[in-house]
Amino acid sequence: MAVLLLWIPLPLASVVPWAQLLVQITSVVLLALAAVTVAIRPHPGIAAIPAAALLAVALLGFAQATSWPDGIVRMISPTHAALASEAREFAAAPPTTMPLSLAPSASRAAALTWAAAAACMLAAALSATRRHDRRILATSILAAGIFQVLLGASWVASRGTTIWGVEVPGDEARLRGTFVNSDHLALYLEMVLPIAFAWGWWAWRRARTARSFEGKFALRTPPALVWVTLFVGLAFTGSRAGLVAAATGAAVQGALLAARARQWRVGATGVLALVVGLGAVAAVGLQQGLGRWLATSQYELTWNERLAVYGQTVELWQRFPLTGSGLSTFREAFPLVRRDQLTDSATYWHAHNDYLEVLATTGVAGALVLGAGLVALVVALGRRLRDAERSEDRAAALAALGAIAAVAVHSCFDFGLTMPANAATLAILCGAALARGPRSAPPA
């Protein structure tokens, strides 16, 4: 699993078909190994609920891609039936069945990725039951994040326009590492930053028992340096949503610590981290790091073209209210509602809002299932943060909650979770945070 976490961002965030297939196969293998090789078999616990929600969305995608009798389709999704009727006028032998997806092959492929995320979460919950297990996984994610920042910085310095020798369009002045889209790297770093923050909180507590200044310094300095490095890297992606999301994640982590300690001044740790991070960005290069944010006008913030896309995405959902247009079919479905007021001539592959896209492509059914799983996940992590006996267990929950908060904000403006690297990393992070020790061995 640690090797997967290190590798998964490298092949263009694993969006290329062969990398997606490898992630899907590896996730199943990891789950099988976690289920059969643990000497005292643990229990997935509450992690089974959010994993089941991910699997349910995957099953919905497979169901959408399956052909159903006309009567069932007309009852569930009249718009699908109407579109199929129009297509039959040009068919030599009209079929008597039809799918509930506008692109069945795309829905099947996306369903496999959702199922892989569920497998990753369960595998982490089953296997990361000891603190050194979680340390290995956390180190892997931190190392992968630092690598993305350093590699991306070297490519920005050289004004490189290729990733692993492949010409990739984009702004070469924005840090993107091995991600095609800089905003998607920003989302990845948003999940790594909370781990460094939680590590820092744990190290600060642990340093209290150190007798020498050198001991305290050795415990507290590494997480601080890692957090600042990651934050500077995120700023240099030029992602405005990324900065807002990272700030939200740090603020939420600070507030959670303050609520648990019942000392609200503890909440200033999140604000202090942001101040230090912004200071580091200004020291390295204010214009390069915050240039896009400083240049953003009020018009862009309030009347951006994406608002029109959001409104038309809601209209798209209204055409397929129950089960959606089909998992991962936004590109095929959006032309049904797109109007000429959009100035961007390019095809919209995504809604730039994960919530609206899930609603439009999976309908009320998928949105409710996913929402229930997310609520269960957050509640379980909150209880772990409050009740866990070991500070390291609480730090794992703190890291996962910070990552969820950051991703929740960024998902309002982008589609970074469609990257297998981001989805799998978040799933493993949450699963590991919910992992609990193995049950006692049964009597011989």
C-alpha positions as CSV (number, residue, x, y, z in Angstrom):
1,M,0.0,0.0,0.0
2,A,2.9,2.3,0.8
3,V,4.4,1.6,-2.7
4,L,1.0,2.4,-4.3
5,L,0.8,5.7,-2.5
6,L,4.3,6.6,-3.7
7,W,3.7,5.5,-7.3
8,I,0.1,6.5,-7.9
9,P,0.7,10.3,-8.6
10,L,3.6,9.6,-11.0
11,P,1.8,8.5,-14.3
12,L,-0.1,11.8,-14.8
13,A,-2.0,11.1,-11.5
14,S,-2.9,7.7,-13.0
15,V,-5.4,9.1,-15.5
16,V,-3.9,7.1,-18.4
17,P,-5.9,3.9,-19.1
18,W,-3.1,1.5,-18.2
19,A,-2.4,3.2,-14.9
20,Q,-6.1,3.2,-14.0
21,L,-6.2,-0.5,-14.7
22,L,-3.1,-1.1,-12.6
23,V,-4.7,0.8,-9.7
24,Q,-7.9,-1.2,-9.9
25,I,-6.1,-4.5,-9.9
26,T,-3.7,-3.4,-7.1
27,S,-6.6,-2.3,-4.9
28,V,-8.3,-5.7,-5.1
29,V,-5.0,-7.5,-4.4
30,L,-4.4,-5.2,-1.4
31,L,-7.8,-5.9,0.0
32,A,-7.4,-9.7,-0.5
33,L,-4.0,-9.6,1.2
34,A,-5.4,-7.6,4.1
35,A,-8.2,-10.0,4.6
36,V,-6.2,-13.2,4.5
37,T,-2.7,-12.5,5.8
38,V,-3.4,-10.8,9.1
39,A,-2.6,-13.3,11.9
40,I,-5.4,-12.1,14.2
41,R,-8.0,-10.8,11.7
42,P,-9.1,-7.3,12.5
43,H,-12.6,-5.9,11.9
44,P,-13.1,-3.0,9.4
45,G,-15.4,-1.3,12.0
46,I,-17.1,1.9,11.0
47,A,-14.9,2.2,7.9
48,A,-17.2,-0.4,6.3
49,I,-20.0,2.2,6.0
50,P,-18.2,4.8,3.9
51,A,-16.6,2.0,1.9
52,A,-20.0,0.5,1.3
53,A,-21.2,3.9,0.1
54,L,-18.4,4.1,-2.5
55,L,-19.2,0.5,-3.6
56,A,-22.9,1.3,-3.9
57,V,-22.1,4.2,-6.3
58,A,-19.9,1.7,-8.3
59,L,-22.8,-0.8,-8.4
60,L,-25.1,2.0,-9.5
61,G,-22.7,2.8,-12.4
62,F,-22.7,-0.9,-13.5
63,A,-26.5,-0.9,-13.3
64,Q,-26.7,2.3,-15.4
65,A,-24.5,0.7,-18.0
66,T,-26.8,-2.4,-18.2
67,S,-29.6,-2.6,-20.7
68,W,-33.1,-2.6,-19.2
69,P,-36.5,-3.3,-20.7
70,D,-38.3,-0.3,-22.2
71,G,-41.0,-0.2,-19.5
72,I,-38.5,0.0,-16.7
73,V,-36.5,2.7,-18.3
74,R,-39.6,4.8,-19.0
75,M,-40.6,4.5,-15.4
76,I,-37.2,5.3,-13.9
77,S,-35.8,7.9,-16.4
78,P,-38.3,9.2,-19.1
79,T,-35.5,11.3,-20.7
80,H,-33.4,8.2,-21.4
81,A,-36.4,6.6,-23.0
82,A,-37.1,9.7,-25.1
83,L,-33.5,9.9,-26.3
84,A,-33.5,6.2,-27.1
85,S,-36.7,6.5,-29.1
86,E,-35.1,9.3,-31.2
87,A,-32.1,7.2,-31.9
88,R,-34.2,4.2,-32.9
89,E,-35.6,6.1,-35.8
90,F,-32.3,5.7,-37.5
91,A,-31.7,2.1,-36.5
92,A,-32.3,-0.7,-39.0
93,A,-33.3,-3.1,-36.2
94,P,-34.5,-1.1,-33.2
95,P,-33.5,-2.8,-29.8
96,T,-36.1,-3.5,-27.2
97,T,-33.8,-2.7,-24.3
98,M,-31.8,0.4,-23.4
99,P,-29.2,1.4,-20.7
100,L,-29.7,4.1,-18.1
101,S,-26.4,5.7,-19.1
102,L,-25.7,8.0,-22.1
103,A,-22.2,6.3,-22.3
104,P,-22.3,2.8,-20.9
105,S,-18.6,2.1,-21.4
106,A,-17.6,5.3,-19.6
107,S,-20.0,4.4,-16.7
108,R,-18.5,0.9,-16.4
109,A,-14.9,2.3,-16.4
110,A,-15.8,4.9,-13.7
111,A,-17.6,2.3,-11.6
112,L,-14.3,0.3,-11.5
113,T,-12.5,3.3,-10.2
114,W,-15.1,3.9,-7.5
115,A,-14.9,0.2,-6.5
116,A,-11.1,0.5,-6.3
117,A,-11.4,3.5,-3.9
118,A,-13.7,1.4,-1.7
119,A,-11.2,-1.5,-1.8
120,C,-8.4,0.9,-0.8
121,M,-10.4,2.2,2.1
122,L,-11.2,-1.2,3.4
123,A,-7.7,-2.5,2.9
124,A,-6.3,0.4,4.9
125,A,-8.8,-0.1,7.7
126,L,-8.0,-3.8,7.9
127,S,-4.2,-3.5,7.7
128,A,-3.1,-0.2,9.3
129,T,-4.0,-1.3,12.8
130,R,-0.7,-0.6,14.5
131,R,1.0,2.8,14.8
132,H,4.1,1.8,12.8
133,D,1.7,0.8,10.0
134,R,0.2,4.2,9.9
135,R,3.6,5.8,10.2
136,I,4.7,4.0,7.0
137,L,1.6,5.1,5.1
138,A,1.9,8.7,6.4
139,T,5.6,8.8,5.4
140,S,4.7,7.6,2.0
141,I,2.1,10.3,1.4
142,L,4.4,13.0,2.8
143,A,7.3,11.8,0.6
144,A,5.1,11.7,-2.5
145,G,3.9,15.3,-1.8
146,I,7.5,16.6,-1.2
147,F,8.6,14.9,-4.4
148,Q,5.8,16.6,-6.4
149,V,6.8,20.0,-5.1
150,L,10.5,19.5,-5.8
151,L,10.1,18.0,-9.2
152,G,7.5,20.5,-10.2
153,A,9.7,23.4,-9.0
154,S,12.6,22.1,-11.2
155,W,10.3,21.9,-14.2
156,V,8.9,25.4,-13.5
157,A,12.5,26.8,-13.2
158,S,13.4,25.3,-16.6
159,R,10.0,26.3,-18.2
160,G,9.4,22.7,-19.1
161,T,6.2,21.9,-21.0
162,T,6.5,18.1,-20.8
163,I,5.8,15.5,-18.2
164,W,8.1,12.4,-18.5
165,G,8.9,13.5,-22.0
166,V,5.2,13.9,-23.1
167,E,4.1,17.3,-24.3
168,V,1.3,18.5,-22.0
169,P,-0.6,21.7,-22.5
170,G,-0.8,24.2,-19.7
171,D,0.8,27.2,-18.0
172,E,4.5,26.2,-17.5
173,A,4.8,29.0,-14.9
174,R,2.4,27.1,-12.6
175,L,3.7,24.2,-10.5
176,R,2.0,21.0,-11.5
177,G,4.4,18.1,-10.8
178,T,3.2,15.0,-12.6
179,F,-0.4,16.3,-12.7
180,V,-1.6,17.6,-16.0
181,N,-3.7,20.2,-14.2
182,S,-2.1,22.4,-11.6
183,D,-5.4,22.6,-9.7
184,H,-5.4,18.8,-9.3
185,L,-1.9,18.9,-7.8
186,A,-3.2,21.6,-5.4
187,L,-6.0,19.2,-4.2
188,Y,-3.4,16.5,-3.7
189,L,-1.2,18.7,-1.6
190,E,-4.3,19.8,0.4
191,M,-4.5,16.1,1.5
192,V,-0.9,16.0,2.4
193,L,-0.8,19.2,4.4
194,P,-3.2,18.0,7.1
195,I,-0.9,15.0,7.7
196,A,2.1,17.4,8.3
197,F,-0.1,19.5,10.6
198,A,-1.2,16.5,12.6
199,W,2.4,15.3,12.8
200,G,3.3,18.7,14.2
201,W,0.6,18.6,16.8
202,W,1.7,15.1,17.9
203,A,5.4,16.1,17.9
204,W,4.7,19.3,19.9
205,R,3.0,17.2,22.6
206,R,5.7,14.6,22.6
207,A,8.4,17.3,22.9
208,R,7.0,18.2,26.3
209,T,8.7,15.2,27.8
210,A,12.0,15.9,26.1
211,R,14.5,17.2,28.6
212,S,17.0,18.9,26.3
213,F,16.5,21.8,23.9
214,E,18.0,19.6,21.1
215,G,15.4,16.9,21.8
216,K,12.5,19.4,21.6
217,F,14.0,20.9,18.4
218,A,14.5,17.5,16.7
219,L,10.8,16.6,17.3
220,R,9.2,19.9,16.4
221,T,11.2,21.2,13.5
222,P,10.8,18.5,10.8
223,P,6.9,18.7,10.6
224,A,7.1,22.4,10.5
225,L,9.6,22.4,7.6
226,V,7.5,19.8,5.7
227,W,4.3,21.8,6.2
228,V,5.8,25.1,5.0
229,T,7.4,23.3,2.0
230,L,4.1,21.8,1.0
231,F,2.2,25.1,1.5
232,V,4.7,27.0,-0.6
233,G,4.4,24.3,-3.3
234,L,0.6,24.6,-3.2
235,A,0.7,28.4,-3.5
236,F,3.0,28.0,-6.6
237,T,0.4,25.9,-8.3
238,G,-1.5,29.1,-8.7
239,S,-4.8,27.5,-7.6
240,R,-7.0,30.0,-5.9
241,A,-9.4,27.3,-4.8
242,G,-6.5,25.4,-3.5
243,L,-5.4,28.2,-1.2
244,V,-8.9,28.6,0.2
245,A,-9.2,24.9,0.7
246,A,-5.8,24.6,2.4
247,A,-6.7,27.5,4.7
248,T,-10.0,25.8,5.5
249,G,-8.3,22.6,6.3
250,A,-5.8,24.2,8.7
251,A,-8.6,26.3,10.4
252,V,-10.8,23.2,10.9
253,Q,-7.9,21.3,12.4
254,G,-7.1,24.1,14.7
255,A,-10.8,24.4,15.7
256,L,-11.0,20.7,16.4
257,L,-8.0,20.8,18.6
258,A,-9.4,23.8,20.5
259,A,-12.8,22.0,20.9
260,R,-11.2,18.9,22.3
261,A,-8.9,20.8,24.7
262,R,-11.6,23.2,25.6
263,Q,-9.1,26.0,25.2
264,W,-9.9,28.2,22.2
265,R,-6.5,29.7,22.1
266,V,-5.3,26.3,20.8
267,G,-7.3,27.0,17.7
268,A,-4.8,29.7,16.9
269,T,-2.4,27.0,15.7
270,G,-4.2,26.8,12.4
271,V,-4.1,30.5,11.9
272,L,-0.4,30.6,13.0
273,A,0.4,27.9,10.5
274,L,-1.2,29.9,7.7
275,V,0.6,33.1,8.6
276,V,3.9,31.3,8.6
277,G,3.0,29.6,5.3
278,L,2.1,32.9,3.6
279,G,5.2,34.5,5.0
280,A,7.3,31.8,3.4
281,V,5.5,32.3,0.1
282,A,6.1,36.0,0.2
283,A,9.8,35.3,1.0
284,V,10.2,32.9,-1.9
285,G,8.2,34.9,-4.4
286,L,5.0,36.8,-3.7
287,Q,4.0,37.4,-7.3
288,Q,4.7,33.9,-8.4
289,G,3.0,32.3,-5.4
290,L,0.0,34.6,-4.9
291,G,-0.1,36.4,-8.3
292,R,-3.3,34.7,-9.6
293,W,-5.1,35.3,-6.3
294,L,-4.1,39.0,-6.1
295,A,-5.1,39.5,-9.7
296,T,-8.5,38.1,-9.3
297,S,-11.2,40.7,-9.8
298,Q,-14.6,40.8,-8.1
299,Y,-16.2,40.1,-11.5
300,E,-14.3,36.8,-11.7
301,L,-15.3,35.8,-8.3
302,T,-19.0,36.5,-8.6
303,W,-19.9,36.3,-12.2
304,N,-17.5,33.7,-13.5
305,E,-18.7,31.6,-16.4
306,R,-18.7,28.6,-14.1
307,L,-21.8,29.9,-12.3
308,A,-23.7,29.5,-15.6
309,V,-22.3,26.0,-15.9
310,Y,-23.5,25.2,-12.4
311,G,-27.0,26.4,-13.2
312,Q,-27.1,24.4,-16.4
313,T,-25.8,21.3,-14.5
314,V,-28.8,21.6,-12.2
315,E,-31.0,21.7,-15.3
316,L,-29.3,18.5,-16.4
317,W,-30.1,16.8,-13.1
318,Q,-33.7,17.8,-13.5
319,R,-33.8,15.8,-16.7
320,F,-32.5,12.7,-15.0
321,P,-33.6,13.2,-11.4
322,L,-33.6,9.7,-10.0
323,T,-30.5,7.9,-11.3
324,G,-28.8,10.6,-13.3
325,S,-27.4,10.6,-16.9
326,G,-24.9,7.9,-16.1
327,L,-21.8,7.7,-14.0
328,S,-19.0,9.8,-15.7
329,T,-21.2,10.9,-18.6
330,F,-21.1,14.6,-18.0
331,R,-19.2,15.2,-21.2
332,E,-21.9,13.4,-23.2
333,A,-24.9,14.8,-21.3
334,F,-24.0,18.5,-20.9
335,P,-24.7,19.4,-24.5
336,L,-28.4,18.7,-23.8
337,V,-28.6,21.8,-21.7
338,R,-25.7,23.9,-22.7
339,R,-26.6,27.4,-24.1
340,D,-24.7,29.9,-26.3
341,Q,-24.1,32.2,-23.3
342,L,-21.0,30.2,-22.5
343,T,-18.1,31.9,-24.1
344,D,-15.7,28.9,-23.7
345,S,-15.9,27.0,-27.0
346,A,-14.2,23.9,-25.5
347,T,-16.2,20.9,-24.5
348,Y,-17.0,20.7,-20.8
349,W,-15.8,17.3,-19.6
350,H,-16.7,18.1,-16.0
351,A,-19.0,20.5,-14.1
352,H,-16.1,22.0,-12.1
353,N,-18.2,21.1,-9.0
354,D,-18.0,17.5,-7.8
355,Y,-21.3,17.8,-5.9
356,L,-23.3,19.0,-8.8
357,E,-21.6,16.5,-11.2
358,V,-22.4,13.6,-8.8
359,L,-26.0,14.8,-8.6
360,A,-26.4,15.1,-12.4
361,T,-24.7,11.8,-13.3
362,T,-26.0,9.6,-10.5
363,G,-29.2,11.4,-9.5
364,V,-30.8,11.5,-6.1
365,A,-30.0,7.8,-5.6
366,G,-26.2,8.3,-5.8
367,A,-26.1,11.6,-4.0
368,L,-28.0,10.3,-1.0
369,V,-25.9,7.2,-0.7
370,L,-22.7,9.1,-1.0
371,G,-23.9,11.8,1.4
372,A,-24.8,9.1,4.0
373,G,-21.4,7.6,3.7
374,L,-19.6,10.9,4.1
375,V,-21.6,11.8,7.2
376,A,-20.8,8.4,8.7
377,L,-17.1,8.9,7.9
378,V,-16.9,12.4,9.5
379,V,-18.8,11.3,12.6
380,A,-16.6,8.2,13.1
381,L,-13.4,10.3,12.7
382,G,-14.8,12.9,15.1
383,R,-15.3,10.1,17.7
384,R,-11.8,8.8,17.1
385,L,-10.4,12.2,17.7
386,R,-12.4,12.6,20.9
387,D,-12.1,9.2,22.4
388,A,-8.9,7.5,21.2
389,E,-6.5,6.8,24.1
390,R,-3.3,7.2,22.1
391,S,-2.3,10.6,20.8
392,E,-1.1,9.0,17.6
393,D,-4.6,7.6,16.9
394,R,-6.0,11.0,17.5
395,A,-3.4,12.6,15.2
396,A,-4.5,10.2,12.4
397,A,-8.1,11.2,12.8
398,L,-7.1,14.9,12.9
399,A,-5.2,14.4,9.6
400,A,-8.1,12.7,7.9
401,L,-10.6,15.4,9.1
402,G,-8.4,18.2,7.8
403,A,-8.0,16.5,4.5
404,I,-11.8,16.0,4.2
405,A,-12.5,19.6,5.0
406,A,-10.0,20.9,2.4
407,V,-11.2,18.6,-0.3
408,A,-14.9,19.4,0.5
409,V,-14.1,23.1,-0.2
410,H,-12.0,22.5,-3.3
411,S,-14.7,20.2,-4.7
412,C,-17.1,23.1,-4.9
413,F,-14.9,24.6,-7.7
414,D,-13.1,21.8,-9.4
415,F,-13.1,18.1,-10.2
416,G,-9.8,16.9,-8.7
417,L,-11.3,13.8,-7.1
418,T,-11.8,12.3,-10.6
419,M,-8.0,11.8,-10.6
420,P,-7.4,8.2,-9.4
421,A,-4.3,9.4,-7.5
422,N,-6.4,11.8,-5.4
423,A,-9.3,9.5,-4.8
424,A,-7.2,6.5,-3.8
425,T,-5.0,8.6,-1.5
426,L,-7.9,10.1,0.3
427,A,-9.6,6.7,0.7
428,I,-6.4,5.1,2.2
429,L,-5.9,8.1,4.5
430,C,-9.4,7.9,5.9
431,G,-9.3,4.1,6.1
432,A,-6.1,4.1,8.0
433,A,-7.4,6.8,10.4
434,L,-10.4,4.5,11.2
435,A,-8.3,1.3,11.6
436,R,-8.5,-0.2,15.0
437,G,-6.4,-2.8,16.7
438,P,-7.1,-6.5,16.0
439,R,-9.5,-8.4,18.1
440,S,-8.2,-10.7,20.8
441,A,-7.2,-14.1,19.6
442,P,-9.9,-16.7,20.2
443,P,-9.0,-19.5,22.7
444,A,-7.3,-22.5,21.2
